[in-house]
């Protein structure tokens, strides 16, 4: 569980550092998506702790994909993909 939260924090830092002149994804939207992703992750782990390793792999894959993201739009896409991977 701790590893999941660290990954979530990493993605949150990505969103905080991302910037764009006219983003479709605002800082507020990114923060909301981060909260939704964290809630989905906590729910998934609570519901079935045996899936923790699989979820970790999915979260790490998406995090790696967006590691170099520089815009809030990219951060929002990362959150959307993370949430989908967790719920999927």
C-alpha positions as CSV (number, residue, x, y, z in Angstrom):
1,X,0.0,0.0,0.0
2,X,2.8,2.4,0.9
3,X,4.4,1.8,-2.6
4,X,1.1,2.7,-4.3
5,X,0.8,6.0,-2.3
6,X,4.4,6.8,-3.3
7,X,3.6,6.3,-6.9
8,X,0.5,8.4,-6.5
9,X,2.6,11.2,-4.9
10,X,5.0,11.0,-7.8
11,X,2.3,11.5,-10.3
12,X,0.9,14.3,-8.2
13,X,4.3,16.0,-8.4
14,X,4.3,15.5,-12.1
15,X,1.0,17.4,-12.4
16,X,2.2,20.2,-10.1
17,X,5.3,20.8,-12.2
18,X,3.5,20.6,-15.5
19,X,2.7,23.9,-17.2
20,X,1.1,25.1,-20.4
21,X,0.0,28.4,-21.9
22,X,-3.7,27.3,-22.4
23,X,-4.2,23.9,-20.8
24,X,-7.5,22.1,-21.1
25,X,-6.6,20.5,-17.8
26,X,-6.3,23.0,-15.0
27,X,-4.4,22.6,-11.8
28,X,-7.8,22.1,-10.1
29,X,-8.8,19.4,-12.6
30,X,-5.5,17.6,-12.1
31,X,-5.8,17.7,-8.4
32,X,-9.3,16.2,-8.6
33,X,-8.1,13.5,-10.9
34,X,-5.3,12.8,-8.4
35,X,-7.8,12.4,-5.6
36,X,-10.0,10.1,-7.8
37,X,-7.0,8.0,-8.7
38,X,-5.9,7.7,-5.1
39,X,-9.4,6.8,-3.9
40,X,-9.7,4.1,-6.7
41,X,-6.3,2.7,-5.7
42,X,-7.2,2.5,-2.0
43,X,-10.5,0.9,-2.8
44,X,-9.0,-1.7,-5.1
45,X,-6.4,-2.6,-2.5
46,X,-8.9,-2.8,0.3
47,X,-11.3,-4.9,-1.8
48,X,-8.6,-7.4,-2.9
49,X,-5.2,-7.1,-1.4
50,X,-4.0,-10.0,-3.6
51,X,-4.1,-7.7,-6.6
52,X,-1.5,-5.3,-5.1
53,X,1.4,-6.6,-7.1
54,X,-0.5,-6.4,-10.4
55,X,-1.7,-2.9,-9.6
56,X,1.8,-1.8,-8.8
57,X,3.0,-3.0,-12.1
58,X,0.2,-1.2,-14.0
59,X,0.7,2.1,-12.0
60,X,4.5,2.0,-12.6
61,X,4.0,1.4,-16.4
62,X,1.8,4.4,-16.7
63,X,4.0,6.5,-14.4
64,X,7.0,5.7,-16.5
65,X,5.1,6.5,-19.7
66,X,4.4,10.0,-18.5
67,X,7.5,10.6,-16.5
68,X,8.7,13.3,-18.9
69,X,5.4,15.1,-19.2
70,X,5.6,18.8,-19.2
71,X,1.9,19.9,-19.5
72,X,-1.1,19.6,-17.3
73,X,-2.9,18.0,-20.2
74,X,-0.3,15.2,-20.1
75,X,-0.7,14.9,-16.4
76,X,-4.5,14.6,-16.7
77,X,-4.0,11.9,-19.3
78,X,-1.7,10.1,-16.9
79,X,-4.3,10.3,-14.1
80,X,-7.0,9.0,-16.4
81,X,-4.9,6.1,-17.5
82,X,-3.9,5.3,-14.0
83,X,-7.5,5.3,-12.8
84,X,-8.6,3.1,-15.7
85,X,-5.7,0.7,-15.0
86,X,-6.7,0.5,-11.4
87,X,-10.4,0.0,-12.1
88,X,-9.8,-2.3,-15.0
